[in-house]
Amino acid sequence: MKKFFAILLGIALIMPLYSQEYDDDDYDDDYEYDDETGYETTDNEEIAPDEIAPHEIVPHEYQHPAYEGKPKKEPAPEPEKKNYLARKYFETGFNAGVGFDNGLAGLNDILKKNIVIDLKKIAQSIPEGGSGFNFDLSTGFFMNIKNIHIVKGLWDFGFIVDVDGGINMNLPKSLFTLISEGNAEQHNTSGTISASGGIFTEIGLKGLAKYQVGRRNLYVGFKPAMYTPAVYMPSNTGITYRLNTEKEQNDGTKKEGLFLDTEGAISVYTPTSLEKMEPGSFIIGPGSGFDLSLGVEYAFSPFLDIGGNLTNIPITAAVLTNEMKLRMVDKKTGADFGFELSGDLDAPELDFAQEHYKARKEVRRPMQFDLYAHYRPFKSDFLEIKPNLGFTVNINKEDEKWYFNGGLEARLSLINFLIIYLGSGYKEEIWRQRVGFAVNLRVFELGLEAMLRDQTFDGCFKGRGFGFNLGLRFGW
């Protein structure tokens, strides 16, 4: 078990840091230093400024023969916005972020002179699906070349290296009910302790093109990437426990007492054996997979842009060849952990066994779809309101699951020098309340974000979970 958590920490330390590309464009957006991949025209995405000459974007208009020889007055092009402090040639940067929540106790429960743990109150607050510990990690590095003229568009091209993902440990509601109320009125209590999630490394290319369609800006983005699941834990495995107050004997009679039985294991898949690790296999190797991300955004009016992203479209799956199973066992016998209280107390000693196997597990990254809008009530970048709606789908065999995502954010920008934003969102069953700011000097940019998080909306404000993100960018 110690090796497993050491690997997670090692991945975060050995990989270069990555930051989503940022540009100060006509359509600047919020600072989101999370693990999302998108192509919104945001401050953390590469965006080409409005430098297309008017004769390139004004469409040819047919003239009736009656007007031949008479010059037709072309409509005046819309005034271009100034791109204050925008990086126009190149940029590089990195980011690092971490987040966690426990869903049980917050700072309000701990930072007291006399700590009182109300188990019954905790049990009642647990969702029906259970609760536990959730951990997210995101680090990465990028390099980007900007504003390359191709035909009638402006393109940005970049190279990225990224590590992101999360691990979720779930404890069933029945376990908390049992701890808080006991088993006096229940003859049968059961549940499953499980863990799921994955940490993915990624190496890829990224491009963003800007064109003018109908005298409005159209952005199209793409990102082909090779990825490797450094750790993957399917949600359909776990350790099941059963607690009964009576047990049927071989002769058909029932014996009263307290009986606990466990079975099953938590599966952990990796690209290399944890006993004889090959560090390079956690980054890229013969078992790596390939996917594609696409995005589009169109400026419908000076105060409204609408866009969408389709992230991690599977092309080929990654293949993991090693499986480690974590089991709860009796330290003396090595059998599944269990005990019987019906007389003399002789409880066994609990231990966690690690069993290693050769396996073949195909893994695809969760696919995500998002729709969003940028609404500027004053037709300027000073204030921008951004709603978004979408979902995430895990399409791996025997691990299918989908999540609803949504959020709302407000952002203030002072000529792209100082950016401040507030956001509230729900993504993959976790609420996040975010606040952040960025200071942009063109050659150097610093962004910081802090968040409160929990599985419930009100739990965010009880100090049950926190997150922090840091981003640095350099360029001109």
C-alpha positions as CSV (number, residue, x, y, z in Angstrom):
1,M,0.0,0.0,0.0
2,K,2.9,2.4,0.8
3,K,4.4,1.6,-2.6
4,F,1.1,2.6,-4.3
5,F,0.9,6.0,-2.7
6,A,4.6,6.6,-3.2
7,I,4.1,6.1,-7.0
8,L,1.3,8.7,-7.1
9,L,3.6,11.2,-5.4
10,G,6.5,10.3,-7.6
11,I,4.5,10.8,-10.8
12,A,3.7,14.4,-9.7
13,L,7.3,15.1,-9.0
14,I,9.1,13.6,-12.0
15,M,6.8,15.0,-14.7
16,P,7.2,18.6,-16.0
17,L,4.6,21.0,-15.1
18,Y,2.0,22.1,-17.6
19,S,-0.2,25.2,-17.9
20,Q,-3.1,25.7,-20.2
21,E,-2.1,28.2,-22.8
22,Y,-3.2,31.8,-22.1
23,D,-3.6,34.7,-24.4
24,D,-5.0,38.2,-24.0
25,D,-7.4,38.3,-26.9
26,D,-10.5,40.0,-28.1
27,Y,-12.4,37.4,-26.1
28,D,-10.5,37.0,-22.9
29,D,-12.0,34.6,-20.4
30,D,-11.6,33.2,-16.9
31,Y,-8.6,31.6,-15.3
32,E,-9.3,28.0,-14.9
33,Y,-6.2,26.2,-13.6
34,D,-8.0,22.9,-13.3
35,D,-7.6,19.7,-15.3
36,E,-10.1,20.5,-18.0
37,T,-9.1,20.5,-21.6
38,G,-10.9,23.0,-23.8
39,Y,-10.7,25.4,-26.7
40,E,-12.6,28.3,-25.3
41,T,-11.2,31.7,-26.2
42,T,-9.9,32.1,-22.7
43,D,-7.1,33.7,-20.9
44,N,-5.5,30.3,-20.5
45,E,-5.9,29.3,-24.1
46,E,-3.9,30.3,-27.2
47,I,-5.8,32.8,-29.2
48,A,-4.9,34.7,-32.3
49,P,-5.6,38.5,-32.3
50,D,-7.7,40.3,-34.8
51,E,-5.0,40.9,-37.4
52,I,-6.7,39.7,-40.6
53,A,-6.8,42.5,-43.2
54,P,-10.2,43.8,-44.1
55,H,-9.9,42.8,-47.8
56,E,-9.4,39.2,-46.7
57,I,-12.6,39.0,-44.6
58,V,-15.1,41.0,-46.6
59,P,-17.0,38.5,-48.9
60,H,-17.4,39.2,-52.6
61,E,-20.9,40.5,-53.2
62,Y,-22.7,40.0,-56.6
63,Q,-23.6,43.2,-58.5
64,H,-26.6,43.4,-60.9
65,P,-25.6,44.3,-64.5
66,A,-27.5,47.6,-64.1
67,Y,-24.8,48.6,-61.7
68,E,-21.8,47.6,-63.8
69,G,-19.1,50.2,-63.8
70,K,-20.5,51.8,-60.6
71,P,-18.4,51.1,-57.6
72,K,-20.5,49.6,-54.8
73,K,-19.9,50.9,-51.4
74,E,-18.5,48.2,-49.1
75,P,-19.8,48.2,-45.5
76,A,-17.3,49.5,-43.1
77,P,-15.5,46.8,-41.1
78,E,-16.3,46.6,-37.4
79,P,-13.7,48.4,-35.3
80,E,-11.1,46.0,-33.9
81,K,-10.5,45.8,-30.2
82,K,-7.1,46.5,-28.8
83,N,-5.3,43.5,-27.4
84,Y,-3.6,45.0,-24.4
85,L,-0.6,43.0,-23.1
86,A,-1.3,40.1,-25.5
87,R,1.6,37.7,-26.3
88,K,1.8,37.7,-30.1
89,Y,4.8,35.5,-31.0
90,F,5.5,32.7,-28.5
91,E,4.8,31.6,-24.9
92,T,5.8,28.9,-22.5
93,G,4.6,28.0,-19.0
94,F,3.6,25.5,-16.4
95,N,1.0,24.9,-13.8
96,A,0.4,22.8,-10.7
97,G,-2.8,22.1,-8.9
98,V,-4.1,19.8,-6.2
99,G,-7.5,19.3,-4.5
100,F,-9.0,17.0,-1.9
101,D,-12.2,16.6,0.1
102,N,-13.2,14.1,2.8
103,G,-17.0,14.5,2.9
104,L,-17.1,13.8,6.7
105,A,-15.6,16.5,8.9
106,G,-14.6,20.1,8.2
107,L,-12.6,22.9,9.8
108,N,-15.8,23.9,11.6
109,D,-15.8,20.6,13.4
110,I,-12.1,20.5,14.2
111,L,-11.2,24.1,15.1
112,K,-13.0,24.1,18.4
113,K,-11.8,24.3,22.0
114,N,-13.7,21.1,22.8
115,I,-14.0,18.8,19.8
116,V,-17.3,16.9,19.7
117,I,-17.8,14.2,17.1
118,D,-21.5,13.6,16.5
119,L,-21.5,10.3,14.7
120,K,-25.2,10.2,14.3
121,K,-25.2,13.7,12.7
122,I,-22.4,12.6,10.4
123,A,-24.2,9.5,9.3
124,Q,-27.4,11.4,8.5
125,S,-25.4,13.8,6.3
126,I,-23.8,11.1,4.2
127,P,-25.4,10.7,0.7
128,E,-27.1,7.5,-0.2
129,G,-24.2,6.6,-2.5
130,G,-21.8,6.9,0.3
131,S,-18.9,9.2,1.0
132,G,-15.2,9.1,1.4
133,F,-11.9,10.8,0.3
134,N,-11.4,12.4,-3.1
135,F,-8.1,13.5,-4.4
136,D,-7.2,15.4,-7.7
137,L,-3.9,16.2,-9.2
138,S,-2.9,18.3,-12.2
139,T,0.6,19.3,-13.4
140,G,2.0,20.2,-16.8
141,F,4.2,22.2,-19.2
142,F,3.5,23.8,-22.6
143,M,5.3,25.6,-25.4
144,N,3.4,27.6,-28.0
145,I,4.1,29.5,-31.2
146,K,1.5,32.1,-32.0
147,N,-0.1,34.0,-34.9
148,I,1.0,32.0,-38.0
149,H,-0.8,33.1,-41.1
150,I,-2.2,30.2,-43.1
151,V,-4.5,31.0,-46.0
152,K,-7.0,33.5,-44.4
153,G,-6.6,32.5,-40.9
154,L,-4.3,32.9,-37.9
155,W,-3.0,29.7,-36.2
156,D,-1.4,28.9,-32.9
157,F,0.5,25.6,-32.5
158,G,1.8,24.1,-29.2
159,F,3.4,21.2,-27.5
160,I,2.1,19.9,-24.2
161,V,3.1,17.5,-21.5
162,D,0.6,16.9,-18.8
163,V,-0.3,14.7,-15.7
164,D,-3.8,14.8,-14.3
165,G,-6.5,12.7,-12.8
166,G,-8.0,11.8,-9.5
167,I,-8.6,8.9,-7.1
168,N,-11.8,8.5,-5.1
169,M,-12.3,6.3,-2.1
170,N,-15.9,5.5,-1.2
171,L,-17.3,4.3,2.1
172,P,-21.0,3.1,2.1
173,K,-23.7,4.9,4.1
174,S,-24.5,1.7,5.9
175,L,-21.0,1.7,7.5
176,F,-21.6,5.1,9.1
177,T,-25.1,4.1,10.2
178,L,-23.6,1.0,11.8
179,I,-20.9,2.9,13.6
180,S,-23.3,5.6,14.9
181,E,-26.4,3.5,15.8
182,G,-25.0,0.0,16.3
183,N,-26.6,-3.2,15.2
184,A,-29.3,-3.6,17.9
185,E,-32.2,-3.4,15.4
186,Q,-30.5,-4.8,12.3
187,H,-29.9,-8.5,11.7
188,N,-28.1,-7.9,8.4
189,T,-25.8,-5.0,7.5
190,S,-23.7,-5.0,4.4
191,G,-21.8,-2.6,2.1
192,T,-18.8,-2.3,-0.2
193,I,-15.7,-0.2,0.4
194,S,-14.3,0.8,-3.0
195,A,-11.8,3.0,-4.7
196,S,-11.8,4.2,-8.3
197,G,-10.2,6.7,-10.7
198,G,-7.0,7.2,-12.6
199,I,-3.9,9.3,-13.0
200,F,-3.0,9.9,-16.7
201,T,0.1,11.2,-18.3
202,E,-0.2,12.9,-21.7
203,I,2.1,14.1,-24.5
204,G,0.4,15.9,-27.3
205,L,0.1,18.7,-29.9
206,K,-2.4,21.5,-29.8
207,G,-3.6,23.9,-32.4
208,L,-6.1,26.8,-32.5
209,A,-7.3,28.6,-35.7
210,K,-9.1,31.9,-36.0
211,Y,-11.2,32.8,-39.1
212,Q,-13.8,35.3,-39.9
213,V,-17.2,34.0,-41.0
214,G,-20.1,36.4,-41.6
215,R,-17.9,39.2,-40.3
216,R,-17.6,37.4,-36.9
217,N,-14.8,35.5,-35.3
218,L,-14.8,31.7,-35.6
219,Y,-12.3,29.7,-33.5
220,V,-11.6,26.0,-34.2
221,G,-9.2,24.0,-32.0
222,F,-7.9,20.5,-31.9
223,K,-5.5,18.4,-29.8
224,P,-4.2,14.9,-30.7
225,A,-2.5,13.3,-27.7
226,M,-0.9,10.1,-26.6
227,Y,-1.7,9.1,-23.0
228,T,-0.8,6.5,-20.5
229,P,-2.8,5.5,-17.4
230,A,-0.1,5.6,-14.7
231,V,-2.7,4.2,-12.3
232,Y,-6.2,3.0,-13.0
233,M,-8.8,1.7,-10.5
234,P,-12.2,0.6,-11.9
235,S,-15.3,1.3,-9.8
236,N,-16.7,-2.2,-10.1
237,T,-14.2,-3.7,-7.6
238,G,-14.2,-3.4,-3.8
239,I,-14.2,-5.1,-0.5
240,T,-17.7,-6.2,0.6
241,Y,-18.5,-6.7,4.3
242,R,-21.5,-8.4,6.0
243,L,-22.3,-8.0,9.7
244,N,-25.0,-10.3,11.1
245,T,-26.3,-11.0,14.6
246,E,-27.0,-14.7,13.9
247,K,-25.5,-17.3,11.8
248,E,-26.9,-20.6,10.4
249,Q,-25.0,-23.7,11.4
250,N,-24.4,-26.9,9.4
251,D,-27.2,-28.6,11.2
252,G,-29.7,-26.0,10.2
253,T,-29.8,-24.3,13.6
254,K,-29.0,-20.6,14.1
255,K,-26.3,-19.3,16.4
256,E,-26.7,-15.9,18.0
257,G,-23.7,-13.5,18.3
258,L,-22.0,-10.9,16.1
259,F,-20.5,-12.2,12.9
260,L,-18.3,-10.2,10.4
261,D,-17.3,-11.6,7.0
262,T,-15.4,-9.8,4.2
263,E,-14.6,-10.8,0.6
264,G,-13.4,-9.2,-2.6
265,A,-10.5,-6.9,-3.4
266,I,-9.7,-3.4,-4.8
267,S,-8.0,-3.7,-8.2
268,V,-5.2,-1.4,-9.2
269,Y,-3.9,-1.6,-12.8
270,T,-0.5,-0.2,-13.8
271,P,1.6,-0.2,-17.0
272,T,4.5,-1.9,-15.3
273,S,4.9,-4.2,-12.3
274,L,5.1,-2.4,-9.0
275,E,7.6,-4.9,-7.7
276,K,10.0,-4.3,-10.6
277,M,9.1,-0.8,-11.7
278,E,10.1,0.7,-15.1
279,P,9.6,4.5,-14.5
280,G,9.5,5.3,-18.3
281,S,6.5,3.0,-18.7
282,F,4.4,5.4,-16.6
283,I,5.0,8.2,-19.2
284,I,4.9,6.5,-22.6
285,G,5.3,3.0,-23.8
286,P,3.9,0.2,-26.0
287,G,0.7,0.2,-24.0
288,S,-0.1,3.9,-24.5
289,G,-3.4,5.0,-26.0
290,F,-4.3,7.8,-28.4
291,D,-7.3,10.2,-28.4
292,L,-8.4,13.5,-30.0
293,S,-10.0,16.6,-28.6
294,L,-12.0,19.2,-30.6
295,G,-13.5,22.6,-29.9
296,V,-15.3,25.4,-31.7
297,E,-16.5,28.9,-30.7
298,Y,-18.4,31.6,-32.7
299,A,-19.0,35.2,-31.8
300,F,-22.7,35.7,-32.5
301,S,-22.6,39.4,-31.4
302,P,-20.3,41.9,-29.7
303,F,-21.7,40.7,-26.4
304,L,-22.2,37.0,-26.8
305,D,-20.0,34.1,-27.9
306,I,-21.1,30.4,-27.8
307,G,-18.8,27.4,-28.0
308,G,-18.4,23.8,-27.3
309,N,-15.7,21.2,-26.6
310,L,-15.6,17.4,-27.2
311,T,-12.6,16.2,-25.1
312,N,-10.8,12.8,-25.2
313,I,-12.5,11.2,-28.2
314,P,-11.1,7.6,-28.1
315,I,-9.1,6.5,-31.1
316,T,-7.1,3.6,-29.6
317,A,-7.2,2.4,-26.0
318,A,-4.2,2.1,-23.6
319,V,-3.5,-1.4,-22.5
320,L,-2.3,-2.1,-18.9
321,T,-0.6,-5.4,-18.2
322,N,-0.3,-5.5,-14.5
323,E,-2.9,-5.8,-11.7
324,M,-2.4,-5.5,-8.0
325,K,-5.3,-6.6,-5.7
326,L,-5.6,-5.1,-2.2
327,R,-7.5,-7.5,0.2
328,M,-8.4,-7.3,3.9
329,V,-7.0,-10.5,5.4
330,D,-6.4,-12.2,8.8
331,K,-2.7,-11.6,9.4
332,K,-2.2,-15.1,10.9
333,T,-4.1,-17.2,8.4
334,G,-4.0,-15.0,5.2
335,A,-7.8,-15.7,4.7
336,D,-10.4,-13.0,4.1
337,F,-10.8,-11.0,7.3
338,G,-13.7,-11.9,9.6
339,F,-14.5,-12.6,13.2
340,E,-17.1,-14.1,15.4
341,L,-18.2,-12.7,18.8
342,S,-20.3,-15.4,20.5
343,G,-18.4,-16.2,23.6
344,D,-14.7,-15.7,24.3
345,L,-13.3,-12.7,22.4
346,D,-10.5,-13.7,20.1
347,A,-10.5,-11.1,17.4
348,P,-8.1,-11.7,14.5
349,E,-5.4,-9.1,13.5
350,L,-6.3,-7.1,10.4
351,D,-3.8,-6.8,7.6
352,F,-3.9,-5.6,3.9
353,A,-2.4,-8.1,1.5
354,Q,-1.0,-7.2,-2.0
355,E,-1.4,-9.8,-4.7
356,H,0.2,-9.2,-8.1
357,Y,-1.0,-10.6,-11.4
358,K,-0.4,-10.4,-15.1
359,A,-3.5,-8.9,-16.8
360,R,-4.8,-7.1,-19.9
361,K,-6.9,-4.1,-19.2
362,E,-8.0,-1.7,-21.9
363,V,-8.4,1.9,-20.6
364,R,-9.8,5.0,-22.3
365,R,-9.8,8.4,-20.7
366,P,-13.2,9.8,-19.7
367,M,-14.8,11.6,-22.6
368,Q,-16.3,15.0,-21.9
369,F,-18.7,17.3,-23.7
370,D,-19.3,20.9,-22.8
371,L,-21.4,23.8,-24.1
372,Y,-20.6,27.3,-22.8
373,A,-21.3,31.0,-23.5
374,H,-19.4,34.2,-22.9
375,Y,-21.8,37.1,-22.1
376,R,-20.5,40.6,-21.9
377,P,-23.3,42.9,-20.8
378,F,-21.3,46.1,-21.5
379,K,-19.9,44.8,-24.9
380,S,-16.4,44.9,-23.4
381,D,-14.1,42.5,-21.6
382,F,-14.5,44.5,-18.3
383,L,-17.3,42.1,-17.1
384,E,-17.9,38.6,-18.5
385,I,-20.5,36.1,-17.3
386,K,-19.9,32.5,-18.3
387,P,-22.4,29.7,-17.9
388,N,-21.5,26.1,-18.9
389,L,-23.3,22.8,-19.2
390,G,-22.1,19.3,-20.1
391,F,-21.4,15.8,-19.0
392,T,-18.5,13.3,-18.6
393,V,-18.7,9.7,-19.7
394,N,-16.5,6.8,-18.6
395,I,-16.7,4.3,-21.5
396,N,-14.4,1.6,-20.2
397,K,-15.9,-1.9,-20.3
398,E,-17.6,-3.0,-17.0
399,D,-17.0,0.5,-15.6
400,E,-19.5,2.6,-17.6
401,K,-20.7,5.7,-15.8
402,W,-21.7,9.2,-16.7
403,Y,-21.7,12.5,-14.7
404,F,-23.6,15.8,-15.1
405,N,-21.4,18.9,-15.1
406,G,-22.4,22.6,-14.9
407,G,-21.3,25.9,-13.5
408,L,-21.5,29.7,-13.6
409,E,-18.6,32.2,-13.4
410,A,-18.2,35.9,-13.4
411,R,-14.9,37.6,-14.4
412,L,-13.6,41.2,-14.2
413,S,-10.7,42.3,-16.4
414,L,-8.7,45.6,-16.1
415,I,-7.2,46.0,-19.6
416,N,-5.8,42.4,-19.3
417,F,-3.4,43.5,-16.6
418,L,-5.5,42.4,-13.6
419,I,-8.1,39.6,-13.9
420,I,-10.3,38.6,-11.0
421,Y,-13.0,35.9,-11.1
422,L,-15.5,33.9,-9.0
423,G,-17.0,30.6,-10.0
424,S,-19.3,27.9,-8.7
425,G,-19.6,24.5,-10.5
426,Y,-20.5,20.9,-10.2
427,K,-18.2,18.4,-12.0
428,E,-18.1,14.6,-11.7
429,E,-20.1,14.6,-8.4
430,I,-17.9,17.3,-6.7
431,W,-18.9,20.9,-6.0
432,R,-16.2,23.5,-6.4
433,Q,-16.4,27.2,-5.3
434,R,-13.5,29.0,-6.9
435,V,-11.9,32.4,-6.5
436,G,-8.8,33.5,-8.4
437,F,-6.8,36.3,-9.9
438,A,-4.0,36.8,-12.5
439,V,-1.5,39.6,-13.1
440,N,-0.3,39.9,-16.7
441,L,2.8,41.9,-17.7
442,R,3.0,40.2,-21.1
443,V,6.6,38.9,-20.6
444,F,5.5,37.4,-17.3
445,E,2.2,36.3,-15.9
446,L,1.2,34.9,-12.6
447,G,-2.2,33.2,-11.8
448,L,-3.4,31.9,-8.4
449,E,-6.6,30.1,-7.6
450,A,-8.1,28.8,-4.3
451,M,-11.2,26.7,-4.0
452,L,-13.6,25.1,-1.5
453,R,-14.9,21.7,-2.5
454,D,-17.2,18.8,-1.3
455,Q,-19.7,16.3,-2.6
456,T,-22.5,18.6,-1.4
457,F,-23.0,22.3,-2.0
458,D,-23.3,23.3,1.6
459,G,-20.4,21.1,2.6
460,C,-18.1,23.4,0.6
461,F,-18.6,26.1,3.2
462,K,-17.9,23.8,6.1
463,G,-14.3,23.4,5.3
464,R,-14.5,19.7,4.2
465,G,-12.3,20.1,1.1
466,F,-9.8,22.5,-0.4
467,G,-7.9,23.1,-3.7
468,F,-5.1,25.3,-4.9
469,N,-3.7,26.1,-8.4
470,L,-0.7,28.0,-9.5
471,G,0.1,29.0,-13.1
472,L,3.2,30.8,-14.6
473,R,3.6,32.0,-18.2
474,F,6.4,33.7,-20.1
475,G,6.6,35.0,-23.6
476,W,6.1,38.1,-25.9
